[in-house]
Amino acid sequence: MSTSVAPPILPKRLILTARIRLSMNEYRCHRYQHIASAPEAARATRAAESSLKRGSYPLLALLICASTGPVKHAIADESADVSSQQLSEQALDHAMQLEAESNANPLAISTYRLNYALPIAHDTKKPRMSEYRAAGNKHPEHTEIKYQISLKVNLADNLFHNNGDLFLGYTQFSLWQAYNTRDSAPFRETNYEPELFLRFTNHQNFWGWTNTLNQIGLIHQSNGRGGEENDDTNSASRSWNRIYAEAVFQRGNWTLSLMPWWRIPDSKKHDHNRDIEKYMGYGKVAAIYTTANNHEISLEAKGNPFHGNYGAELDYTFPLTERLRGMVQYYHGYGESMIDYDRKVNRFGLGVSFNPYLPGTAESSRVGRIGSGYDDPALNDGATAVDAVRGQHLSQIDRVRAARSYFEARANENPLSLSTYHRNYILPIASNTDSVDNHDFAVVSPNSHPNHNEVKFQLSIKGRLFHNIWRDNGDIYIAYTQKSWWQAYNSKASSPFRETNYEPELFADFTNGDTWLGWTNITNRFGFVHQSNGRADPISRSWNRLYAEMILVNGPFQASIKPWWRIPESSHSDDNPDIDSYLGYGQLSLTYTHGKQEVSYAVTGNPGKGHFGHQLEYSFPLWHRINGFLQYYNGYGESMIDYDRRVNRIGVGVSFNNIGLGD
């Protein structure tokens, strides 16, 4: 391809370019806001994209470093005599390139630990009834659904002499009694684990093992249950805080992680698990073996040798499709979850994971021409694709579609990222000025009252399952959105999660280009969504819907028209038969983007009943991927527990992605 390229005609908000500087202690990745010259842009983008050709399964550079065996295969043509230490460093650099690309992608969010779902998770021993009653009623099942979500956001780079990156991490682990219809299919346990940590690269060699990463951090872990301040006997609340250090070593196909921790002491009146260290111990050890064809076997162990209590998890994962990996899991011992930290578990699990721990054998990238909707081997690198679009005098709408297609493709191709769906945010201040619901909260925490101010946050991610299902168009996605309302400042009630709404979704996404009255229909979606609050009676809430969504663009405006139809339920299993009277039959939304600022408005409701819910949001850039975020909600339907209660909430916090691409 010629290096002489016509001046770029794409607006700056639609061009991704990268400058990647690799050394043993430093990496950076930037999107240019202004392009000095087309050749420079092409060279920078080509350098970033070429790194992807070394392997489609890069390492998860956080928890565990890369195995050198597959990397040896990928770079064998460069040198046959490269030392194990050099291979480790090259694997680390490769991971940093892919992580940098994930951080630069406005439609991606970076993974942290393993993300997985096990539809079959069978424990040969039933849960303790005394603790199950806090989540369900009387009939716990042996088989449940187990899943984990784990994401991270880069807050700052190179804090200590070109090393030391600061991250915010979040991991959530859930056990869902999905097949337990007698108890209204409650979530038996959910563990929330926010984390703040510093990560340092390293290159020291010890007896043939290379120490590639070191990490220090602070972890809070809790199960979000309620309880009374001075009640240790009946409370199901569990929580602890830890400071930890982690060192990662690798040698050949093996990777080893050593992670000691120290528990930060709690006051006696707030500590409902004082003996947790007798079972969870003072650290954990993990070992991973990676094969050349991307199969992984990992073993993680923790426990207290002085008391003879241990917990071990054995995982085996293998490739299935572009994004999915088959997964088999076995857990034995103590500490699987906070509620079961002192109960021995013997669980077999079968399902899928959405990212590997480590990179496998190099595979060529399969990113198609931007906006084409199909794979083209001749245009499978970003530089060629960008040049191809520059060479075409496309309309602004076509360039918008091209850019979204490119960023979505990159997010789906990068194993260090997942694609964003709705907005991801956290509001440390989320105050409801209307009356709060004492009656339903009494089920969460008896003899306590909810605070008007709480923490509200949302996670929303998606992953592509199948590509081009109908005539070079149509992608199948699985998505997951979760909203939580956490009474973090309500210490009297043991800071419970007042409400969490779980929303898994399956949909088909079709690109389009029809224009009416200046508005261009760029995307149409058809899907199924389940939404519930994971509670047992009497506060169980759930519904299932089929929907169609039309997304239209007109300059800086983006509109969504989303009608839905509720799938009927039997009268004896319907916990909220009048939900249509409040949430209605669809949602309308409008977003305006100016530079990197964004204003959005959404409304749901039933005009015939006079019930509506209005949500107004404003986001603005702060630093890196972090945006300042303001949210106002007024009306019905903010949450499942409050679908028929009027809410007037003002929230202040941060968001991690916008709806539009911005400039």
N, C-alpha and C positions, 0 to 999 in steps of 0.2 A: 504494500500500500504506500502511496506517495506521502511524503512528509509535508507536502504543500497542500494546505487545507484552506478552504474558503473561510472568511471571517465568520465566527459563530453567530447564528441567528437565534439560538435558544435564549430565553430570558435567564438571568443568573439563577433564579430559584429552581430551574429545571435541569441544572447541570451538576453532576457529581464528578468531582475530580479529587485526587488524593495525592498527597506528598508523604511518602512513607520513608522515614529515616531509621535504618536498622543499625544498631550496635549491640554490644553485649549488655549494656545497661540502660538503653533508651529506645523508645519508639514513640512516634507521633503520627497522627493521621488527621488531615484538615480538608474540609471542603472549601475550595476557593469561592469567595463571593464575587471576585472579579477575575477574569481570565486575561492575562497579559497577551498571550498569543496562542493561536490554535495549535501549533506544533508542540508548545510546552504543555498545553492541556492534554494533548493526545499522548505524549510521552509519560506524563504523570499518571494518567488513567491506565495506560497500558501496563505500567510497572505494578500498579495495585492489582489489576486483574490477572496478571500472569502468575501471581503468587497462588491464586486459587487452583491453578492447574496442577499444583504439586499434590493436592489431595482434597477430596471432598468431605473428609471427616477430620477436621483439625482438633487439637486437644482442648479440653476444658481447662484453661490455664489458671483456674482459680484453686479448685480443690486438689487436683492432682496433675502432675506434668505429663508430657507426652512420652509414649513408649518409643524407643529408638529403632525397634525392629522394622516396623512399617516405613519409618522415615528413611532407613537405609535403602529400602527398596525404591523409594521415590527418588532418591538423589544418587543412585548408584552410578549413573552416567557421569556425574561430576567428579567423583573421587571414590576409588575402591579402597583406599587406605585411610579414611577419615577415622579419627579416634572416637571412642564412645562419648567423651566429653564434648567434642565438637558436634557430634550428632545431636546431643542433648540441647546444645545451644542453638543449633539450627532449627530444631523442633520448636523451641521456645520462641524464637524470632518469627517462625511461621505462624504460631498461634497468636502472637501479638499483632501481626498484620491483619489476621482475620477478625480479631477482637476490635481492632481500630476501625475496620470497615463497618462492623456492627454498630459501633458508637457513632459513626458518621452518617449512618443510614436513618433518615427521618421516619421510616416505616418499620423499624426493627427495634427490638429490645434484647439485651444480651442475657444469655443463660448463665446460671451459677453452678448449681449442682445438677444432679440428674432430674429430668422432668419425665414422669411416667404415669400410667394408669393401668391398674390391675383389676379388670372386671371380675376375676376370680381370685379371691384372697381368703383361703380357708384356714381357720385356726382350729386345731383338734381339741382345744380347750375353750369352754365358753367364758365370756366375761363375768366378772363378779357382779352379782345382782345388786349389791349395795351401791355400787357406782353406776351401774347401767340405768338405774331408776332416775338419775339426774338428767339422762339424755332421752331415754325411752320409757317404757312402761314395765312389762313383765316377761317379755319373750325375746331375749337376744338370740340371734342366729350365729351359727359357726362361720358361715360364708358371708362376706361383705365385699364392698369395693374399696380398694386402697389406692390412693393417688398422691402425687407430690408435684408441687410447682416450685421452681427455684429460679429467681431472676436477680440481676444486679444492675446498678447504674454507676457509671464513673463520675465521681465528684471533682477530683483534682488529679493532675499528673505531676510527676517528678518533684515531689516536695523536698527531697533530700539529695542534692547533688546529682541530678539526672536519674534518680531512682525513687521509688516509693510512691505508689499511686493509691489514692483514697477512694474507697467504694462504699456504697450502700447496698446491702444484700437483703433479700427476703426469701425465706423458704417456708412453705406451708405443706403440712402433711395431714391427710384426712382419712378416716375410717368411716365408711358410709354403709349403713344397714339397708342397702337399696332393695333387697329382696324380702325385707321384713314388713309385709303389708299389714300385719296385725298391729304393729306399733307405728304405722304411718311412715315407714321407711326413714327413720331419723339418722342424722350424723351422730354416731356414737362418740367420736372424738375428733377434734381438729387441733393441731399444734401450730401456733403462730410463732415465727422465728425471725424477727428483724435483726440485722447485724450491721455493724460499722467496722471496717477493717482497712489496714494498710498492707499493701503487697509489695514485696521487694524481689527483684530478680537476683540470681546468684550463680556462680560458676565454679564453686569449689569441688574438688574431687577427694573422696574419702574411700579408700580401699576398693576402687573400681566403681563406686556409686557417685553420681554427679548431683550435688545439691542445686537444683535449678530455681526453686521458688521458696520464699519464706513469707510468712504472713502472721500478723498480730491483730487481734480484734476483740470486740465486745459483743456478746450475744445475749439477747433476752429471749427466753422461750417460755410460753405459757399455753394453756388449753382454753383460755377465755371463758372459763366457767365462773359462776357466781358462788358466793359463800359469805358467811358472817365473820366479822373481825375475830371474834374469840371462839369460834366453833371449829375445832379440829376434827371432830368425830364424824360429822355428817357432810362436811364440805367436799365437793368434787373438784374444787379449784386446785390447779397445779401451776407452779411457775418457779423459775430460778434465773439468775444472771451470772454470766461467766466471762472471765478474761482468758484468752487462749493465745497460744503460739503454735504455729504449724510449720514444719519443714518437709519439703518434698524432694525425694531422691529418685533417680532413674538409672537403670542399667539394662541394656539390651531391650528385650520385650517386657521387662518388669518395671513397675513403678511402685514406690513405697511412700506412704504419708505417715508422719508422726505428729500427733496433735495433743499435747498436754493442756489441761485447763485448771483454773482455780475459781471456785465458786465465791461470789461476792455474798457475804453473810446478810441474811434478812432478819428483821426483828421477829421475835417469837410470835407476836399476835398476828403477823401477816404470813407466816411460814406454814403452809399446809403439807409440806413434804420435807420435813427436817432430816430424814434419813436417806435422801435421794442419792447421796454419794456412796452409800453402802452398796447400791445396785448399779449406778451409772459410772462410778469410779472417778478417776482424775484425768481421763484422757481416752483417746482411741487410736488405733492403728489400722491402716488400710493398705492392701496390696492388690495390684491389678496386673493381669497378664493379657496382652493384646496380640492376636494372631494377624498374619499378613492379609487375610481376607475379611478383616473388620469384625471378627468375633471377639467378645470381651468376657473375661471372667474376673470378678472382683470379690474380695473378702474383707469385711470390716468387722472389727471386734472392739468392744469396750467392756468395762467392768471393774470390780474391786477384788484383787487377788487375796487381800487380807480377810475378806468375808466369803470368798468362794463364789461370788455372784458375777455372771458374765452374760453378755448378749452378743450374738454373732449374726451377720447378714451375708448371705452368699447370693450374688447376682450373675446371671448369664444373659448377654444380649447379642443379637445378630441382625444383620440388615434384612429388611423386608421390601420397602419401597424407597422412593426418593427421600422421604422424611422419616418414615416409621422404622423402628427396630423391634423385633420380637424380644420379649423379656420373660425370664423365669426367675423367681425370687424365693429364697428360703430364709426364714428368720427363726432363730431358736434362742431362748433365754429371756433375760430381763431388759427393760429399757426400750422396747419398741416404740412406745408412745409415753406421754406424760402420765396418762391415767393408768397405764400398765407398767410403770417403771419398777414396781415391786411385785409384779405378777409374771410368772414364767409363761412365755408364748411359744407355740410351735406352729408356725404358719407357712403354708405353701401358696405362692402367688403366680398367676399367669396373665400376661397382658402385653403392652407395648411401651416403649420409651421413645422420646422425641429428640433426644440428643445422646451421643456416646460420651463416655468419659474421655476417651483417647482417640487420636487419629488412626485411621487404617491405611491400607495401601492407596497410593495416589490414584485418583480417577479424574478424567478430564471434565471440566466444567460444562454444564449444559444450559447455559443462559441463552435464550433466543434473541433475535433482533428486537430492539426496544419497540414496544407497542405492536409487534406483529402478532402476538398470541400464539406463536409456534416456534419450535426449535429450528435453528439454522446453523449447522456446524461451521459454515463460512463466516458467521458473525457471532462467534461464541465468546468474544472478549469485549469488555466495556468500551475500550478505545475505538474499535471498529464500529461498534454499535452507535456510539455517540457521533462519530464522523458520518455514519450513514444518515442519521437524522439531520445533522447539520446540512448535508448536501441536498436535503429536500426542503422545499419552501412550504412547510406545514403551517396550518392555522394554529392559533394559540391553544384551542381546545385539543387539537391533535398532539401538541407538544405536552400539554398536561397529561393526556392519556399515556403518551410515550414515557414520560418521567415516572408516573405511578407504576407502570408496567415494569420499568427497569428496577426501581427500588424494591418492589414486591418480589421480583425474581431474585435479586441479590439476597434479600432476607430469607427466602426459602432455600437458597443454595448454601447459605452459610450455617454450618452446624453450631457455631457459637452464638446464634441468634434465633429468636422466634419473631414472627411477624406480629405487629401490634394490630388490634382490632378497634375497639373503642378507646377512649382516653384512659390512660393510667395516671392516677393522682393520689395524693394524700392530703387531708385537711386536718392539721392538728387542732384547729379551732373550727368547730362546726356546731353552732348554737341555734337551738330551736326556741323561738320566742313564744310559740303557742304552748298550750298545756301538754304535758307528757302523760304517757299511758302507765299509770301505776298498776292497773289490774294485770296486764300481760307481763309486766316486769316482775311481779311477785312470783311467777313461775320460774324465772331465771334466778332471782335472789330473794327468797322470802324475808319479810320484815325489813326490806330496804326500799328506797325510792330512787328512781333514775334521776341523774343530773340533766339539766337543760343543755349543757355543753359536753360534747364528746368528740372522739376522733372518727372521721369518716374517710374511708379509702376505697379505691376501685382498682382491680386488676383486670386486664382484658387482652387476651392473646389469641392467635389463631395459627394453624399449621396446615399447609396444603397436603392433601392426601393423593389426589389424582389431577393430572394436567391434560387439557384439551380433550374433553370427553365427547364433544360434538362438533365435527367439522372445524378443527383448528380453533375451537373456542370452548369455554366452559371449564372451570376448575372447581373441584370439590374440596371444601375446607371443613375442618373441625375447629370449633372455637370454644373459648371458655371465658366468661365474665363473672366477676364476683364483687359484690359491694358489701362492706362491713361497717357497722356502727359500734364503736368500742367505747365503753364507759371507762376510759383510761384514768380519769381523775376521780373516780368514785371508789376510793379505798375502803369505805365502809362496807361496800358490797363485793369486795375483792376484785374490783376493776374487771367486770365481765364484759363479754361481747353481747350487747343487748340484742343485736340482730345481724345475721349474715344471710345474704341471698346468693344462691349458687345457680348459675345459668349456663349449662352446656348447650351446644348448638351445632347443628350440621347443616351446611348450605352449599348450594351451587352458585357460582359467580360467573356471569357472562358479560363480556365487554360489548359496547355498542357505540354508535356514532350518529344516531338520528338527532335532528335539531328541530325545535319548535319555538317560535317567537323569541329567538335569541338564546334559548336554553338548550344545551346539548346533553342528551342522555348517555353518560359514559359507562354506567354499570347497572346491571339488573341482577338481583339476588332472589333466590327461592329457597326457603329453609324451614327447618323444624327446630323449635327451642323449648326446652324444659326449664322452668324456674321454680325454685322452692326455697324455703328457709331452713330446711334440714331439721325441723323440730318435730317432736311427738305431740299428740293431742294433750292439752286443748289449744296449743298455739301453733299447730302445724298449718302451713300455708303452701299451696302449690298450684300450678296450672301448666298445661301444654298447649302450644300454638303452632299453626302453620302460617307462614307469612310470605309476602312478596315485597321487595323493596326496589324503588327506582331512585337512582342518584343522578342529579343533574348539575351542570356547571354553567355559569354565566359570568365570565371575567373573574373577579375576586370572590364571587358568591358560589356556595355549594348548597344545594337543597336535597332533602331526602323525603320521599313519600313512602310510608311503610304501613299498609293495611295488614291486619292479621285476623285469623279465625281461631277461636278457642276450640280445642278438641273436647267434646263432651265427656263428662265423668259420671259415674253412677252416684246416686244421691247419698249413699252410705259412705262413700269415700271422698266426697267433695267437701273440703274444709272451708271453702270460700265461694259459695255458689253465686254471690252477687258481685263478683269482682269486675264483671263487664260493666256494671253500673258506674264504676269509678275510673277504671283504666280504659274503658271504651274498646274501640275496634281498630286502633292504629296510632301511629305517631307521625307528626310533621316536625321537621327540623330545618334550620337555616343557619349557615356559617359564613361569616365574612372574615377574610384574611387580608391584613395590610402589613407588608414586611413580615416580621416574625410575631406580630401580634394577631390575636384571633378572638373574635366574639361569636358566640353560638347561642342559639335559642331553640328549645324543643318543647313541644306540648303534646300531652296525651289527655284523654278524657272522653266523656259521654255527653254530647250536647243535649240529648234528649232528657237527661237527668240533671244537667247543669253542674256536673262535676268535672273539674279539670286539674291537671298538674302541670305547672310551668317551671322550666329550669333555664336559667340564664347564666352563662359562663364567660369569663374573660381571662385569657392567658397572655403573658408577655415574657420575653427572654430575661434570664438572670445570668446563668453561666453554663457552659458545656451543654448538656441536654436538659438542663433544669429550667423550667419556666415558673414564674410566679403565677398563682392561680387563685381566682375568686369565683365563688359559686353561690347562687341564690336559688332556693327552691320554695315554691309556694303552691299549696293545694294538696290534692290526694295522690296516692300511689308512689310516694318516694321509696317505700320499702314494702315488702310483702306483709309484715306485721302491721304496718300503718296504711295499708291500701285504702281503708275506709275512714281514716283519721286525717284531718287537715294539719299540714305541717307548714311552718314559716321559718326556714333555716338559712342562715348566712354562714358561709365557710370561707376560710382563708388558709392557703397552703401552697403546695407546689404540684406541678404536673410534669410528666416525663415524655409526653408526645402530644402533638396537635392533631386535629382532624385533617387539615390541609397541609400542603408541603411548605408553604411560606416562601419567602424570597431567598 
